[in-house]
Amino acid sequence: MLVVIATADVGGGAAEDLNNTRIEMNLERHQQLLLKARMDALSSQINPHFLFNTLNTVSRWIRF
């Protein structure tokens, strides 16, 4: 009887390990998505700045 209980407990531990692995993989995927979203947001803030500077430089060249 004790052997059966110990075996059942080991099986439950394996399922828990598998669940933990899935949770960790899901967490890593969400962290990657968050990083991409942050980079996209930063990029959208930076691009207008460079566009303005480029147009400003071109307009100065045209004046002279």
All heavy atoms as a GROMACS GRO file, in nm:
protein
  508
    1MET      N    1   0.082  -0.119   0.000
    1MET     CA    2   0.000   0.000   0.000
    1MET      C    3   0.087   0.125   0.000
    1MET      O    4   0.059   0.219  -0.072
    1MET     CB    5  -0.091  -0.004   0.122
    1MET     CG    6  -0.188   0.110   0.124
    1MET     SD    7  -0.318   0.072   0.010
    1MET     CE    8  -0.437   0.188   0.057
    2LEU      N    9   0.194   0.129   0.074
    2LEU     CA   10   0.281   0.246   0.077
    2LEU      C   11   0.350   0.270  -0.056
    2LEU      O   12   0.371   0.383  -0.096
    2LEU     CB   13   0.386   0.231   0.189
    2LEU     CG   14   0.334   0.241   0.331
    2LEU    CD1   15   0.446   0.213   0.428
    2LEU    CD2   16   0.273   0.376   0.358
    3VAL      N   17   0.384   0.162  -0.124
    3VAL     CA   18   0.450   0.176  -0.253
    3VAL      C   19   0.356   0.242  -0.353
    3VAL      O   20   0.395   0.330  -0.428
    3VAL     CB   21   0.496   0.038  -0.304
    3VAL    CG1   22   0.550   0.049  -0.445
    3VAL    CG2   23   0.600  -0.022  -0.210
    4VAL      N   24   0.231   0.206  -0.352
    4VAL     CA   25   0.133   0.263  -0.443
    4VAL      C   26   0.116   0.412  -0.417
    4VAL      O   27   0.114   0.493  -0.507
    4VAL     CB   28  -0.002   0.189  -0.432
    4VAL    CG1   29  -0.109   0.260  -0.514
    4VAL    CG2   30   0.013   0.045  -0.475
    5ILE      N   31   0.110   0.451  -0.291
    5ILE     CA   32   0.095   0.592  -0.256
    5ILE      C   33   0.218   0.670  -0.298
    5ILE      O   34   0.208   0.778  -0.355
    5ILE     CB   35   0.068   0.608  -0.104
    5ILE    CG1   36  -0.068   0.549  -0.070
    5ILE    CG2   37   0.076   0.753  -0.063
    5ILE    CD1   38  -0.094   0.540   0.078
    6ALA      N   39   0.336   0.616  -0.274
    6ALA     CA   40   0.460   0.684  -0.313
    6ALA      C   41   0.467   0.698  -0.465
    6ALA      O   42   0.508   0.801  -0.516
    6ALA     CB   43   0.580   0.607  -0.260
    7THR      N   44   0.424   0.596  -0.538
    7THR     CA   45   0.426   0.602  -0.684
    7THR      C   46   0.327   0.707  -0.734
    7THR      O   47   0.358   0.783  -0.824
    7THR     CB   48   0.391   0.464  -0.743
    7THR    OG1   49   0.483   0.368  -0.692
    7THR    CG2   50   0.399   0.466  -0.893
    8ALA      N   51   0.210   0.713  -0.674
    8ALA     CA   52   0.112   0.812  -0.714
    8ALA      C   53   0.163   0.952  -0.686
    8ALA      O   54   0.141   1.044  -0.765
    8ALA     CB   55  -0.020   0.787  -0.640
    9ASP      N   56   0.235   0.969  -0.577
    9ASP     CA   57   0.289   1.099  -0.542
    9ASP      C   58   0.396   1.143  -0.642
    9ASP      O   59   0.401   1.258  -0.681
    9ASP     CB   60   0.346   1.096  -0.400
    9ASP     CG   61   0.389   1.235  -0.354
    9ASP    OD1   62   0.316   1.331  -0.384
    9ASP    OD2   63   0.494   1.245  -0.290
   10VAL      N   64   0.479   1.049  -0.686
   10VAL     CA   65   0.582   1.081  -0.784
   10VAL      C   66   0.517   1.121  -0.916
   10VAL      O   67   0.558   1.216  -0.981
   10VAL     CB   68   0.678   0.961  -0.805
   10VAL    CG1   69   0.768   0.984  -0.924
   10VAL    CG2   70   0.759   0.938  -0.678
   11GLY      N   71   0.412   1.054  -0.954
   11GLY     CA   72   0.341   1.088  -1.076
   11GLY      C   73   0.282   1.227  -1.068
   11GLY      O   74   0.284   1.303  -1.164
   12GLY      N   75   0.229   1.264  -0.953
   12GLY     CA   76   0.175   1.398  -0.934
   12GLY      C   77   0.284   1.503  -0.942
   12GLY      O   78   0.262   1.612  -0.993
   13GLY      N   79   0.402   1.471  -0.893
   13GLY     CA   80   0.514   1.565  -0.899
   13GLY      C   81   0.557   1.589  -1.043
   13GLY      O   82   0.593   1.701  -1.079
   14ALA      N   83   0.553   1.484  -1.125
   14ALA     CA   84   0.590   1.500  -1.265
   14ALA      C   85   0.491   1.590  -1.337
   14ALA      O   86   0.530   1.675  -1.418
   14ALA     CB   87   0.598   1.363  -1.333
   15ALA      N   88   0.363   1.574  -1.305
   15ALA     CA   89   0.262   1.660  -1.367
   15ALA      C   90   0.280   1.804  -1.321
   15ALA      O   91   0.264   1.898  -1.399
   15ALA     CB   92   0.122   1.610  -1.331
   16GLU      N   93   0.316   1.823  -1.197
   16GLU     CA   94   0.340   1.957  -1.145
   16GLU      C   95   0.462   2.020  -1.212
   16GLU      O   96   0.461   2.138  -1.247
   16GLU     CB   97   0.361   1.952  -0.994
   16GLU     CG   98   0.371   2.087  -0.929
   16GLU     CD   99   0.381   2.078  -0.778
   16GLU    OE1  100   0.308   1.997  -0.719
   16GLU    OE2  101   0.464   2.153  -0.722
   17ASP      N  102   0.567   1.940  -1.233
   17ASP     CA  103   0.686   1.991  -1.303
   17ASP      C  104   0.652   2.033  -1.445
   17ASP      O  105   0.699   2.136  -1.493
   17ASP     CB  106   0.796   1.885  -1.305
   17ASP     CG  107   0.858   1.862  -1.168
   17ASP    OD1  108   0.839   1.948  -1.080
   17ASP    OD2  109   0.925   1.758  -1.150
   18LEU      N  110   0.570   1.953  -1.513
   18LEU     CA  111   0.528   1.986  -1.648
   18LEU      C  112   0.448   2.115  -1.649
   18LEU      O  113   0.468   2.202  -1.734
   18LEU     CB  114   0.446   1.872  -1.708
   18LEU     CG  115   0.395   1.892  -1.851
   18LEU    CD1  116   0.512   1.912  -1.946
   18LEU    CD2  117   0.310   1.775  -1.894
   19ASN      N  118   0.360   2.130  -1.552
   19ASN     CA  119   0.280   2.253  -1.542
   19ASN      C  120   0.370   2.373  -1.515
   19ASN      O  121   0.351   2.480  -1.574
   19ASN     CB  122   0.175   2.237  -1.432
   19ASN     CG  123   0.072   2.348  -1.434
   19ASN    OD1  124   0.038   2.398  -1.540
   19ASN    ND2  125   0.025   2.386  -1.318
   20ASN      N  126   0.468   2.359  -1.427
   20ASN     CA  127   0.562   2.468  -1.399
   20ASN      C  128   0.641   2.506  -1.523
   20ASN      O  129   0.665   2.625  -1.548
   20ASN     CB  130   0.657   2.430  -1.285
   20ASN     CG  131   0.588   2.428  -1.151
   20ASN    OD1  132   0.481   2.486  -1.134
   20ASN    ND2  133   0.649   2.361  -1.055
   21THR      N  134   0.680   2.407  -1.602
   21THR     CA  135   0.754   2.433  -1.725
   21THR      C  136   0.667   2.511  -1.822
   21THR      O  137   0.713   2.608  -1.885
   21THR     CB  138   0.799   2.301  -1.790
   21THR    OG1  139   0.882   2.231  -1.696
   21THR    CG2  140   0.877   2.326  -1.917
   22ARG      N  141   0.540   2.474  -1.833
   22ARG     CA  142   0.449   2.546  -1.922
   22ARG      C  143   0.430   2.690  -1.874
   22ARG      O  144   0.427   2.783  -1.956
   22ARG     CB  145   0.313   2.476  -1.926
   22ARG     CG  146   0.314   2.349  -2.005
   22ARG     CD  147   0.178   2.286  -2.006
   22ARG     NE  148   0.181   2.159  -2.076
   22ARG     CZ  149   0.089   2.066  -2.064
   22ARG    NH1  150  -0.015   2.086  -1.985
   22ARG    NH2  151   0.100   1.954  -2.130
   23ILE      N  152   0.417   2.708  -1.745
   23ILE     CA  153   0.401   2.842  -1.690
   23ILE      C  154   0.524   2.927  -1.719
   23ILE      O  155   0.514   3.043  -1.759
   23ILE     CB  156   0.372   2.836  -1.539
   23ILE    CG1  157   0.231   2.778  -1.515
   23ILE    CG2  158   0.384   2.974  -1.475
   23ILE    CD1  159   0.201   2.748  -1.370
   24GLU      N  160   0.643   2.869  -1.701
   24GLU     CA  161   0.767   2.942  -1.727
   24GLU      C  162   0.779   2.979  -1.874
   24GLU      O  163   0.821   3.090  -1.909
   24GLU     CB  164   0.887   2.860  -1.682
   24GLU     CG  165   0.901   2.850  -1.531
   24GLU     CD  166   1.014   2.758  -1.488
   24GLU    OE1  167   1.088   2.708  -1.575
   24GLU    OE2  168   1.027   2.736  -1.367
   25MET      N  169   0.742   2.886  -1.964
   25MET     CA  170   0.749   2.915  -2.107
   25MET      C  171   0.649   3.024  -2.144
   25MET      O  172   0.680   3.114  -2.224
   25MET     CB  173   0.722   2.788  -2.188
   25MET     CG  174   0.833   2.686  -2.180
   25MET     SD  175   0.794   2.530  -2.260
   25MET     CE  176   0.769   2.581  -2.427
   26ASN      N  177   0.532   3.019  -2.085
   26ASN     CA  178   0.430   3.121  -2.110
   26ASN      C  179   0.477   3.257  -2.059
   26ASN      O  180   0.459   3.359  -2.126
   26ASN     CB  181   0.299   3.079  -2.042
   26ASN     CG  182   0.179   3.150  -2.099
   26ASN    OD1  183   0.186   3.214  -2.203
   26ASN    ND2  184   0.068   3.141  -2.030
   27LEU      N  185   0.538   3.258  -1.942
   27LEU     CA  186   0.591   3.382  -1.885
   27LEU      C  187   0.700   3.440  -1.975
   27LEU      O  188   0.702   3.560  -2.002
   27LEU     CB  189   0.646   3.358  -1.745
   27LEU     CG  190   0.711   3.476  -1.675
   27LEU    CD1  191   0.609   3.587  -1.654
   27LEU    CD2  192   0.770   3.432  -1.542
   28GLU      N  193   0.789   3.355  -2.024
   28GLU     CA  194   0.896   3.403  -2.112
   28GLU      C  195   0.839   3.460  -2.242
   28GLU      O  196   0.883   3.564  -2.289
   28GLU     CB  197   0.991   3.288  -2.145
   28GLU     CG  198   1.110   3.331  -2.229
   28GLU     CD  199   1.208   3.219  -2.254
   28GLU    OE1  200   1.212   3.123  -2.176
   28GLU    OE2  201   1.281   3.231  -2.353
   29ARG      N  202   0.737   3.395  -2.296
   29ARG     CA  203   0.674   3.445  -2.419
   29ARG      C  204   0.609   3.581  -2.395
   29ARG      O  205   0.624   3.673  -2.475
   29ARG     CB  206   0.569   3.345  -2.469
   29ARG     CG  207   0.508   3.384  -2.602
   29ARG     CD  208   0.414   3.277  -2.655
   29ARG     NE  209   0.297   3.260  -2.573
   29ARG     CZ  210   0.184   3.330  -2.587
   29ARG    NH1  211   0.176   3.423  -2.680
   29ARG    NH2  212   0.081   3.308  -2.509
   30HIS      N  213   0.543   3.596  -2.281
   30HIS     CA  214   0.480   3.724  -2.250
   30HIS      C  215   0.585   3.833  -2.226
   30HIS      O  216   0.564   3.949  -2.262
   30HIS     CB  217   0.387   3.710  -2.128
   30HIS     CG  218   0.256   3.648  -2.163
   30HIS    ND1  219   0.229   3.517  -2.138
   30HIS    CD2  220   0.147   3.699  -2.223
   30HIS    CE1  221   0.107   3.489  -2.180
   30HIS    NE2  222   0.055   3.598  -2.233
   31GLN      N  223   0.697   3.797  -2.167
   31GLN     CA  224   0.804   3.895  -2.147
   31GLN      C  225   0.859   3.941  -2.281
   31GLN      O  226   0.890   4.059  -2.299
   31GLN     CB  227   0.914   3.836  -2.059
   31GLN     CG  228   0.876   3.824  -1.914
   31GLN     CD  229   0.980   3.752  -1.830
   31GLN    OE1  230   1.061   3.676  -1.883
   31GLN    NE2  231   0.976   3.774  -1.701
   32GLN      N  232   0.873   3.848  -2.375
   32GLN     CA  233   0.922   3.885  -2.508
   32GLN      C  234   0.822   3.976  -2.580
   32GLN      O  235   0.861   4.073  -2.646
   32GLN     CB  236   0.947   3.760  -2.592
   32GLN     CG  237   1.066   3.680  -2.546
   32GLN     CD  238   1.080   3.549  -2.620
   32GLN    OE1  239   0.993   3.507  -2.696
   32GLN    NE2  240   1.191   3.479  -2.596
   33LEU      N  241   0.692   3.947  -2.566
   33LEU     CA  242   0.591   4.032  -2.627
   33LEU      C  243   0.591   4.172  -2.565
   33LEU      O  244   0.574   4.272  -2.635
   33LEU     CB  245   0.452   3.968  -2.612
   33LEU     CG  246   0.426   3.844  -2.698
   33LEU    CD1  247   0.293   3.778  -2.659
   33LEU    CD2  248   0.426   3.878  -2.845
   34LEU      N  249   0.609   4.178  -2.433
   34LEU     CA  250   0.615   4.306  -2.365
   34LEU      C  251   0.736   4.387  -2.413
   34LEU      O  252   0.725   4.507  -2.440
   34LEU     CB  253   0.621   4.286  -2.214
   34LEU     CG  254   0.635   4.412  -2.128
   34LEU    CD1  255   0.515   4.504  -2.150
   34LEU    CD2  256   0.648   4.376  -1.982
   35LEU      N  257   0.850   4.322  -2.426
   35LEU     CA  258   0.970   4.390  -2.475
   35LEU      C  259   0.949   4.443  -2.616
   35LEU      O  260   0.985   4.557  -2.648
   35LEU     CB  261   1.090   4.296  -2.470
   35LEU     CG  262   1.222   4.353  -2.516
   35LEU    CD1  263   1.264   4.471  -2.428
   35LEU    CD2  264   1.330   4.246  -2.512
   36LYS      N  265   0.887   4.362  -2.703
   36LYS     CA  266   0.860   4.406  -2.839
   36LYS      C  267   0.764   4.525  -2.839
   36LYS      O  268   0.784   4.622  -2.914
   36LYS     CB  269   0.801   4.292  -2.922
   36LYS     CG  270   0.781   4.330  -3.068
   36LYS     CD  271   0.718   4.219  -3.147
   36LYS     CE  272   0.697   4.254  -3.291
   36LYS     NZ  273   0.659   4.388  -3.324
   37ALA      N  274   0.663   4.521  -2.756
   37ALA     CA  275   0.567   4.632  -2.749
   37ALA      C  276   0.637   4.760  -2.701
   37ALA      O  277   0.610   4.869  -2.753
   37ALA     CB  278   0.452   4.597  -2.656
   38ARG      N  279   0.725   4.746  -2.604
   38ARG     CA  280   0.799   4.864  -2.556
   38ARG      C  281   0.890   4.921  -2.664
   38ARG      O  282   0.901   5.042  -2.681
   38ARG     CB  283   0.881   4.828  -2.433
   38ARG     CG  284   0.798   4.809  -2.308
   38ARG     CD  285   0.884   4.774  -2.190
   38ARG     NE  286   0.805   4.763  -2.068
   38ARG     CZ  287   0.851   4.715  -1.955
   38ARG    NH1  288   0.976   4.674  -1.946
   38ARG    NH2  289   0.773   4.708  -1.849
   39MET      N  290   0.956   4.832  -2.738
   39MET     CA  291   1.045   4.877  -2.845
   39MET      C  292   0.965   4.945  -2.956
   39MET      O  293   1.008   5.047  -3.011
   39MET     CB  294   1.126   4.760  -2.902
   39MET     CG  295   1.228   4.703  -2.804
   39MET     SD  296   1.354   4.822  -2.757
   39MET     CE  297   1.438   4.843  -2.911
   40ASP      N  298   0.850   4.890  -2.989
   40ASP     CA  299   0.765   4.952  -3.092
   40ASP      C  300   0.718   5.089  -3.047
   40ASP      O  301   0.714   5.184  -3.127
   40ASP     CB  302   0.645   4.862  -3.124
   40ASP     CG  303   0.684   4.737  -3.201
   40ASP    OD1  304   0.798   4.732  -3.253
   40ASP    OD2  305   0.602   4.643  -3.207
   41ALA      N  306   0.679   5.101  -2.920
   41ALA     CA  307   0.634   5.231  -2.868
   41ALA      C  308   0.747   5.333  -2.871
   41ALA      O  309   0.728   5.448  -2.910
   41ALA     CB  310   0.580   5.215  -2.726
   42LEU      N  311   0.866   5.290  -2.832
   42LEU     CA  312   0.982   5.380  -2.835
   42LEU      C  313   1.016   5.420  -2.977
   42LEU      O  314   1.045   5.537  -3.006
   42LEU     CB  315   1.101   5.313  -2.768
   42LEU     CG  316   1.228   5.395  -2.756
   42LEU    CD1  317   1.203   5.520  -2.673
   42LEU    CD2  318   1.339   5.312  -2.692
   43SER      N  319   1.010   5.325  -3.067
   43SER     CA  320   1.039   5.353  -3.208
   43SER      C  321   0.941   5.454  -3.265
   43SER      O  322   0.980   5.544  -3.341
   43SER     CB  323   1.034   5.223  -3.288
   43SER     OG  324   1.058   5.249  -3.423
   44SER      N  325   0.814   5.442  -3.230
   44SER     CA  326   0.716   5.536  -3.283
   44SER      C  327   0.737   5.676  -3.225
   44SER      O  328   0.698   5.776  -3.286
   44SER     CB  329   0.574   5.488  -3.254
   44SER     OG  330   0.547   5.494  -3.115
   45GLN      N  331   0.799   5.687  -3.109
   45GLN     CA  332   0.829   5.817  -3.053
   45GLN      C  333   0.953   5.878  -3.116
   45GLN      O  334   0.963   5.999  -3.133
   45GLN     CB  335   0.851   5.807  -2.901
   45GLN     CG  336   0.726   5.775  -2.824
   45GLN     CD  337   0.754   5.752  -2.677
   45GLN    OE1  338   0.869   5.757  -2.634
   45GLN    NE2  339   0.650   5.725  -2.602
   46ILE      N  340   1.048   5.795  -3.153
   46ILE     CA  341   1.174   5.842  -3.208
   46ILE      C  342   1.161   5.880  -3.356
   46ILE      O  343   1.215   5.980  -3.400
   46ILE     CB  344   1.284   5.736  -3.191
   46ILE    CG1  345   1.319   5.722  -3.043
   46ILE    CG2  346   1.408   5.772  -3.270
   46ILE    CD1  347   1.415   5.609  -3.014
   47ASN      N  348   1.086   5.804  -3.433
   47ASN     CA  349   1.077   5.828  -3.577
   47ASN      C  350   1.032   5.968  -3.613
   47ASN      O  351   1.094   6.030  -3.701
   47ASN     CB  352   0.987   5.722  -3.643
   47ASN     CG  353   1.056   5.588  -3.653
   47ASN    OD1  354   1.178   5.582  -3.650
   47ASN    ND2  355   0.979   5.482  -3.664
   48PRO      N  356   0.930   6.025  -3.553
   48PRO     CA  357   0.893   6.164  -3.588
   48PRO      C  358   1.006   6.263  -3.559
   48PRO      O  359   1.023   6.360  -3.633
   48PRO     CB  360   0.771   6.192  -3.500
   48PRO     CG  361   0.713   6.058  -3.472
   48PRO     CD  362   0.831   5.966  -3.464
   49HIS      N  363   1.083   6.239  -3.456
   49HIS     CA  364   1.194   6.328  -3.423
   49HIS      C  365   1.297   6.329  -3.536
   49HIS      O  366   1.341   6.435  -3.580
   49HIS     CB  367   1.258   6.281  -3.292
   49HIS     CG  368   1.379   6.358  -3.252
   49HIS    ND1  369   1.373   6.487  -3.203
   49HIS    CD2  370   1.511   6.326  -3.257
   49HIS    CE1  371   1.495   6.530  -3.178
   49HIS    NE2  372   1.581   6.434  -3.210
   50PHE      N  373   1.335   6.211  -3.584
   50PHE     CA  374   1.431   6.204  -3.693
   50PHE      C  375   1.374   6.261  -3.823
   50PHE      O  376   1.445   6.326  -3.899
   50PHE     CB  377   1.479   6.061  -3.714
   50PHE     CG  378   1.573   6.013  -3.608
   50PHE    CD1  379   1.541   5.904  -3.529
   50PHE    CD2  380   1.694   6.077  -3.585
   50PHE    CE1  381   1.628   5.861  -3.429
   50PHE    CE2  382   1.781   6.034  -3.487
   50PHE     CZ  383   1.748   5.927  -3.409
   51LEU      N  384   1.246   6.240  -3.846
   51LEU     CA  385   1.184   6.297  -3.965
   51LEU      C  386   1.188   6.449  -3.960
   51LEU      O  387   1.222   6.516  -4.058
   51LEU     CB  388   1.039   6.248  -3.978
   51LEU     CG  389   0.960   6.303  -4.095
   51LEU    CD1  390   1.024   6.264  -4.228
   51LEU    CD2  391   0.816   6.255  -4.088
   52PHE      N  392   1.155   6.506  -3.845
   52PHE     CA  393   1.159   6.652  -3.830
   52PHE      C  394   1.301   6.704  -3.853
   52PHE      O  395   1.320   6.804  -3.924
   52PHE     CB  396   1.111   6.692  -3.690
   52PHE     CG  397   1.126   6.839  -3.663
   52PHE    CD1  398   1.036   6.930  -3.715
   52PHE    CD2  399   1.233   6.886  -3.587
   52PHE    CE1  400   1.050   7.066  -3.690
   52PHE    CE2  401   1.248   7.022  -3.562
   52PHE     CZ  402   1.156   7.111  -3.614
   53ASN      N  403   1.400   6.640  -3.793
   53ASN     CA  404   1.538   6.685  -3.810
   53ASN      C  405   1.582   6.677  -3.956
   53ASN      O  406   1.651   6.767  -4.006
   53ASN     CB  407   1.633   6.603  -3.722
   53ASN     CG  408   1.626   6.645  -3.578
   53ASN    OD1  409   1.574   6.751  -3.545
   53ASN    ND2  410   1.675   6.559  -3.490
   54THR      N  411   1.544   6.572  -4.024
   54THR     CA  412   1.581   6.556  -4.164
   54THR      C  413   1.518   6.666  -4.249
   54THR      O  414   1.584   6.730  -4.332
   54THR     CB  415   1.537   6.418  -4.216
   54THR    OG1  416   1.599   6.318  -4.135
   54THR    CG2  417   1.576   6.399  -4.361
   55LEU      N  418   1.388   6.688  -4.229
   55LEU     CA  419   1.320   6.793  -4.305
   55LEU      C  420   1.376   6.932  -4.272
   55LEU      O  421   1.389   7.017  -4.362
   55LEU     CB  422   1.169   6.789  -4.279
   55LEU     CG  423   1.098   6.665  -4.333
   55LEU    CD1  424   0.953   6.667  -4.289
   55LEU    CD2  425   1.110   6.655  -4.483
   56ASN      N  426   1.411   6.952  -4.148
   56ASN     CA  427   1.469   7.080  -4.107
   56ASN      C  428   1.604   7.101  -4.175
   56ASN      O  429   1.635   7.211  -4.224
   56ASN     CB  430   1.482   7.083  -3.955
   56ASN     CG  431   1.509   7.222  -3.904
   56ASN    OD1  432   1.479   7.320  -3.969
   56ASN    ND2  433   1.568   7.230  -3.785
   57THR      N  434   1.685   6.998  -4.181
   57THR     CA  435   1.816   7.007  -4.246
   57THR      C  436   1.800   7.035  -4.396
   57THR      O  437   1.870   7.120  -4.452
   57THR     CB  438   1.896   6.877  -4.224
   57THR    OG1  439   1.911   6.856  -4.085
   57THR    CG2  440   2.032   6.883  -4.290
   58VAL      N  441   1.710   6.965  -4.459
   58VAL     CA  442   1.687   6.986  -4.602
   58VAL      C  443   1.638   7.128  -4.628
   58VAL      O  444   1.683   7.194  -4.723
   58VAL     CB  445   1.585   6.882  -4.656
   58VAL    CG1  446   1.540   6.918  -4.798
   58VAL    CG2  447   1.646   6.743  -4.653
   59SER      N  448   1.550   7.178  -4.544
   59SER     CA  449   1.500   7.315  -4.564
   59SER      C  450   1.613   7.417  -4.547
   59SER      O  451   1.614   7.519  -4.617
   59SER     CB  452   1.384   7.344  -4.468
   59SER     OG  453   1.431   7.357  -4.336
   60ARG      N  454   1.706   7.393  -4.459
   60ARG     CA  455   1.820   7.485  -4.444
   60ARG      C  456   1.908   7.482  -4.567
   60ARG      O  457   1.964   7.584  -4.608
   60ARG     CB  458   1.900   7.450  -4.318
   60ARG     CG  459   1.830   7.490  -4.193
   60ARG     CD  460   1.914   7.463  -4.073
   60ARG     NE  461   1.840   7.497  -3.952
   60ARG     CZ  462   1.891   7.495  -3.832
   60ARG    NH1  463   2.017   7.460  -3.814
   60ARG    NH2  464   1.816   7.526  -3.728
   61TRP      N  465   1.929   7.365  -4.627
   61TRP     CA  466   2.011   7.353  -4.747
   61TRP      C  467   1.945   7.428  -4.863
   61TRP      O  468   2.012   7.488  -4.946
   61TRP     CB  469   2.031   7.208  -4.786
   61TRP     CG  470   2.128   7.133  -4.699
   61TRP    CD1  471   2.214   7.183  -4.610
   61TRP    CD2  472   2.144   6.992  -4.700
   61TRP    NE1  473   2.285   7.081  -4.551
   61TRP    CE2  474   2.245   6.962  -4.604
   61TRP    CE3  475   2.086   6.886  -4.767
   61TRP    CZ2  476   2.287   6.833  -4.576
   61TRP    CZ3  477   2.127   6.757  -4.740
   61TRP    CH2  478   2.227   6.732  -4.645
   62ILE      N  479   1.815   7.422  -4.870
   62ILE     CA  480   1.744   7.486  -4.981
   62ILE      C  481   1.754   7.638  -4.970
   62ILE      O  482   1.766   7.707  -5.071
   62ILE     CB  483   1.596   7.440  -4.983
   62ILE    CG1  484   1.591   7.292  -5.021
   62ILE    CG2  485   1.514   7.524  -5.080
   62ILE    CD1  486   1.453   7.231  -5.012
   63ARG      N  487   1.755   7.692  -4.852
   63ARG     CA  488   1.761   7.838  -4.832
   63ARG      C  489   1.894   7.895  -4.879
   63ARG      O  490   1.902   8.010  -4.921
   63ARG     CB  491   1.740   7.872  -4.684
   63ARG     CG  492   1.599   7.851  -4.639
   63ARG     CD  493   1.582   7.891  -4.495
   63ARG     NE  494   1.453   7.847  -4.445
   63ARG     CZ  495   1.418   7.847  -4.320
   63ARG    NH1  496   1.503   7.888  -4.226
   63ARG    NH2  497   1.300   7.808  -4.283
   64PHE      N  498   2.000   7.821  -4.870
   64PHE     CA  499   2.132   7.874  -4.905
   64PHE      C  500   2.169   7.838  -5.042
   64PHE      O  501   2.177   7.786  -5.122
   64PHE     CB  502   2.240   7.825  -4.806
   64PHE     CG  503   2.218   7.876  -4.668
   64PHE    CD1  504   2.178   7.793  -4.565
   64PHE    CD2  505   2.236   8.011  -4.639
   64PHE    CE1  506   2.159   7.841  -4.438
   64PHE    CE2  507   2.217   8.059  -4.511
   64PHE     CZ  508   2.179   7.975  -4.409
   0.00000   0.00000   0.00000
